[in-house]
Amino acid sequence: MLTSPAKFAIEAIQVSKVYDDFKALDNLSLSIERGEFVTLLGPNGAGKTTFLEICEGIRPPSSGEIRILGREWKEGEESLRKSIGLTFQETRFPERATVWETLELFATFFHLPRSRAEEVLENVQLIEKRKTYIMNLSGGQKQRLAIGIALLHKPELLFLDEPTTGLDPKSRREIWELLLSLRNSNMTLVLTTHYMEEAEALCERLIFLYKGKVYRDGKLKDLVREAGKNSLEELFLSLTGSSLEEAV
């Protein structure tokens, strides 16, 4: 039986997802409290993307129960769509629209005032790029815009699926600063990444997924200490048999 929904942003009970003869998730159970910043780690095929897609309402589980912000997708899809935000590795916008035109367009989808778009423009530090066409933005600037759009409606829960993949170190750190600024906003953030330094810099809690199950779960320093390791790299290697980069 599920516990009180008020406490959890995500609560999964024995969730499985099967594709033909492949079990992407295998009776996975976990919970994420409201306001936590959690990083999901694991090699390709561990179940990270499948789990996120179920949380995001993109796919249903084959079995098990999952509640997002205390609600199930089948009973609260409309309200959940208004309560979550999504960012991906790459988001495509109209190339010949400006930064401001893009923000303003998405703000109208949520019936938000122009003032909210202005606020987000400042938060993601794109004021100077206000009149710049999307086609002329750098990869990091495009990703900051994508995160800004995901934040427009002030979601309670934000999913970040490898948001800095392919970015240069400077752009990556600019994204980190933006995400760190959200840690005190009471928003719940769930991040997937293949960068060890990103997980170390951002997360309050690590959840290792492996073969569709939760393999380890806890604070980074506690997990490293309990395993007798010196770093996240060593811990990941001991858990999966390969480095994080090799597991991509």
N, C-alpha and C positions, 0 to 999 in steps of 0.2 A: 504493500500500500504506500502511495506517495505521501511524503511528509508535507508540512505546511508550505504552500506555494509562495508565500510572501517572502520567504528567506532566500529563495534560489532564483537566479536568472536562467539557469539550465539545470534540468534534472532528468537524467536518463536511467532507466531501469531495464536491465537485460535486453538491450537493443541489439538486434541482429539485422544485417542486410545481406541478402544472397543474390548473386547474379549467376544464373545457370548453376554451374557446379563450383563457383567461387564464392567464398564467404568473406565479404569485405569487412563486416563487423560481426563479432562473435560474442553475443551475450554481454555486451559492454555496458557497464554501469559507472556513472560518475555524476557529481553535482558541482556546480559553480555558483558561489554565492553572489548576490548583487553587489556591485562595486569592486569586484576582483579584476585584476589584470592577469590573465592566464595565457601561457604559451603552450601550444600543442606541438610536440616534436615526435619524429619517427621517420624511418626510411620510407621511400616510395612503396606503396602497397600496404602501409601500416593501417590505413583506414581514416586518415585525417580528413581528406577531402570528402569522403562519403559521410563522415560524421557531421561535418559542417553543412553539407547539402541537406541533410535531414533536419538539422537545427534551423536552417534557413527556409524550410518548407519547400525546397526544390524537389526532394524525393521523400517518399514515405518509407518507414522502416518495414522490413519483412515481418518482424515480430518485436515485442517489447513496448515499453511506454516511454514517451519523451514529452516533457513540458517545458515551454519557453515562457519565462516571466509568469509562471503559474497557469499557463493555458496550453491546450493542445491545438495543433494546427487545424484539425478537423472541426473544432468548435469555435475557434477564435481567429481565423485567418485575417479578417479585415483589420481587427485591432492590432494584431501582431505585425502586420505590414507597416503600420504607423509607428511601431515601437522599436523596430530594429533598423540598423544601418549595415550596408555591405560594401566592402571594397575588395578588389581583385588584383591579380598581378598586373593586369593591363585593362584600362577602361577606354573605350573609343568614344570620342565626342565629335560633332561636326567640325571639320578642320577649318572652315571659314567663318566660324562663330568666334566671337571674342570671349575672353574669360568672363566678363561681366554678363554678356548675353547668355552664356551657358548657365551661370549661377542663377540668373533671374528666371530662366526657363524652368529649371528644376524647382525653384521656390514656388512657382505658380502651381505645380503639381500638388503641393501640400497646402495651397492657399495661404502662403506666408507673405508678410509684407516685405517691401524692398529693404527695409531697415535690417531684417534678419540676413538677407543676402550680403548687405554691406558689412555686417558684423562678422560673418564667416569669411569674407574676403580679407578682412584684417587678421582674423585668427590664423589663417593659413599663409599669411604674409605674401599675398599676391596683389596688394594694392597697386604697386608700380606696374603690374602686368594687366591691369584692368582692361585696357583697350587692345591688348595683344591677341592676335588670332591663335587658336589652339595649335595650328600647324607650326607656329613659331616658338612654342614652349619647349623647354627641355623635358627630359623624361621625369626628372624629379618634380618639376613644376606641374606637369600633368597629373602626377600622382598626388601632390598636395591638393590640387583642384578636386580630384576624385574623392579624397578623404573629406574635403570641405562639403561637397555635395551630399556625402553620406551623413554628415553632421547637421545639415540644414534644419531638419525637423526635430533636433535634439533627442536622438534615440536613447532608449534606456540600455540597449545592448548593441555593441558594434563588433561585427566580424571582419577581421583583417586577414585575408588569405594571401600570404607571401607578398605584402605590399611593396617591398623594396627590391624584389628580384630584378636583376639587370641594371640597377642604378649604380652610379659611381659612388665612392665612399662619402664624398661631401653631400650629395643628394640624400644618401641613406641616413646620414646623421641629422639632416634637416627634418626628415620624416620622424626620426626618433624623438627629436625635441618636441615636435607637434604631438606625438602620442604621449610623451611624458607629461605634457601640459594637461592631458585629459585625466590623469590618474586621480586628481583631486576633485573630479566633477561628479562623483557618484555613479558614473557610467560604468557598465561592465564591458570589458574588452577581451576578446578572444583572438589570439594571434597564431597563425602558423608561419613558420620560417625554416629555412635551411641554413641560416647564418647563426653560428654559435654566439658571436659577440652581440648579435641583436637580442637573442634570448637572454643573455647575461645582463645586458644593459637595461632591458625593459620590463622583464617579467617579475611578478611577485611569486608566481607559482608555476611549476613545470608539470605537464602531464605527458609522459611517454606512452605513445601508442605503438603496439607491435603485434602484427598478425591479427588485427581487429580487436585487440583487448588493451586495457590499461595495464601497462607493464610496471610503471613507477609513477608516483604522484606525490608532490611535496614541494617545499621551498628548495631552491637551487643549492644553497649552502648545506642544507640538511641532507639532501640526496647525495651530494659529493662526499660529505664527511662520512655518512653511513656506509658508502661503498668503498671507503678507503682510497679515494681518488683525489687528484689535485686540481682537476678542471672539468668543465662540461664535456670537452673533447674526449678525455679519458673515460668519463662516465658513459658517454654514448657508445664508445668503442667497446666497453665491457658489456653493455647491454645488448648490442646488435651485431657485434663482430666486424663492424666497419666504421669508418669515420663519418661525420655528418655530411661532408662534401661527397664522399664516395657513395653515400646512400641516396643522393639526389637522383 
